[in-house]
Amino acid sequence: MMSSMGKTDAKYQSMFKKFDKDGSGFIDNADVKKLVHGAISDDKIEKIMGYADKSKDGKLDYNEFKSIMKKIEMAQKFLGSKGKK
């Protein structure tokens, strides 16, 4: 039986592969733009990528991706629970 941590990692790995269209092991702005098809502005993509890119090499590796996704999920949980009092 897979632990919840294992399920979470599997989820992030699956998501990462969807963004990493060329299979390079990295996600760059072009990969994100291809996946979101204009749903997010180029400016916002660059800001998110700049924030998440801790190594400042212009691309996200799996660990950088996982870190930003965890932060996004925490924010969504926090904001979603604020109105439920």
C-alpha contacts under 8 A as a table, 3 or more apart, distances in Angstrom:
res1	aa1	res2	aa2	distance
2	M	5	M	7.99
2	M	6	G	5.78
2	M	7	K	6.39
3	S	6	G	5.04
3	S	7	K	6.25
4	S	7	K	4.95
4	S	8	T	6.10
5	M	8	T	5.07
5	M	9	D	6.23
6	G	9	D	5.10
6	G	10	A	6.09
7	K	10	A	5.05
7	K	11	K	6.15
8	T	11	K	5.04
8	T	12	Y	6.29
9	D	12	Y	5.09
9	D	13	Q	6.03
10	A	13	Q	5.05
10	A	14	S	6.13
11	K	14	S	5.20
11	K	15	M	6.25
12	Y	15	M	5.02
12	Y	16	F	5.96
12	Y	66	K	6.24
12	Y	69	M	7.85
13	Q	16	F	4.99
13	Q	17	K	6.23
13	Q	62	Y	7.66
14	S	17	K	5.25
14	S	18	K	6.53
15	M	18	K	5.17
15	M	19	F	6.61
16	F	19	F	5.26
16	F	20	D	6.05
16	F	27	I	7.83
16	F	62	Y	6.85
16	F	65	F	7.21
17	K	20	D	4.91
17	K	21	K	6.83
17	K	23	G	7.32
18	K	21	K	6.21
18	K	35	L	7.83
19	F	27	I	6.31
19	F	31	D	5.77
19	F	32	V	6.10
19	F	35	L	6.47
20	D	23	G	5.41
20	D	24	S	6.73
20	D	25	G	6.60
20	D	26	F	6.13
20	D	27	I	5.26
20	D	31	D	6.24
21	K	24	S	7.97
21	K	31	D	6.39
23	G	26	F	7.57
24	S	27	I	7.90
25	G	61	D	6.45
25	G	62	Y	7.26
26	F	59	K	6.05
26	F	60	L	5.34
26	F	61	D	4.78
26	F	62	Y	6.96
27	I	31	D	5.87
27	I	32	V	7.18
27	I	59	K	5.38
27	I	60	L	4.99
27	I	61	D	6.62
28	D	31	D	5.35
28	D	32	V	6.60
28	D	49	M	7.80
28	D	58	G	6.55
28	D	59	K	4.46
28	D	60	L	6.40
29	N	32	V	5.21
29	N	33	K	6.14
29	N	45	I	6.81
29	N	46	E	6.80
29	N	49	M	7.10
29	N	59	K	7.35
30	A	33	K	5.06
30	A	34	K	6.19
31	D	34	K	5.28
31	D	35	L	6.45
32	V	35	L	5.20
32	V	36	V	6.20
32	V	45	I	7.42
33	K	36	V	5.39
33	K	37	H	5.91
33	K	38	G	6.80
33	K	42	D	7.42
33	K	45	I	7.67
34	K	37	H	5.57
36	V	39	A	5.39
36	V	40	I	6.56
37	H	40	I	7.77
38	G	41	S	6.19
38	G	42	D	7.85
40	I	44	K	6.45
40	I	45	I	6.65
41	S	44	K	5.27
41	S	45	I	6.32
42	D	45	I	5.04
42	D	46	E	6.16
43	D	46	E	5.18
43	D	47	K	6.29
44	K	47	K	5.02
44	K	48	I	6.12
45	I	48	I	5.22
45	I	49	M	5.99
46	E	49	M	5.09
46	E	50	G	5.88
47	K	50	G	5.06
47	K	51	Y	6.15
48	I	51	Y	5.15
48	I	52	A	6.13
49	M	52	A	5.09
49	M	53	D	5.75
49	M	58	G	7.80
49	M	59	K	7.45
49	M	60	L	7.54
50	G	53	D	5.27
50	G	54	K	7.91
50	G	56	K	7.44
50	G	58	G	7.59
51	Y	54	K	7.17
52	A	60	L	7.20
52	A	64	E	6.09
52	A	65	F	7.04
52	A	67	S	7.71
52	A	68	I	5.83
53	D	56	K	5.28
53	D	57	D	7.08
53	D	58	G	6.71
53	D	59	K	6.30
53	D	60	L	5.60
53	D	64	E	6.41
54	K	64	E	6.88
56	K	59	K	7.52
60	L	63	N	7.80
60	L	64	E	5.54
60	L	65	F	5.92
61	D	64	E	5.41
61	D	65	F	6.23
62	Y	65	F	5.05
62	Y	66	K	6.04
63	N	66	K	5.05
63	N	67	S	6.08
64	E	67	S	5.15
64	E	68	I	6.39
65	F	68	I	5.39
65	F	69	M	6.16
66	K	69	M	5.11
66	K	70	K	6.15
67	S	70	K	5.28
67	S	71	K	6.43
68	I	71	K	5.07
68	I	72	I	6.19
69	M	72	I	5.02
69	M	73	E	6.15
70	K	73	E	5.13
70	K	74	M	6.15
71	K	74	M	5.11
71	K	75	A	6.18
72	I	75	A	5.14
72	I	76	Q	6.18
73	E	76	Q	5.05
73	E	77	K	6.18
74	M	77	K	5.14
74	M	78	F	6.11
75	A	78	F	5.06
75	A	79	L	5.96
76	Q	79	L	5.20
76	Q	80	G	5.74
77	K	80	G	5.09
77	K	81	S	6.10
78	F	81	S	5.35
78	F	82	K	6.36
79	L	82	K	5.28
79	L	83	G	7.65
80	G	83	G	6.58
80	G	84	K	7.57
81	S	84	K	5.31
81	S	85	K	7.81
82	K	85	K	7.05
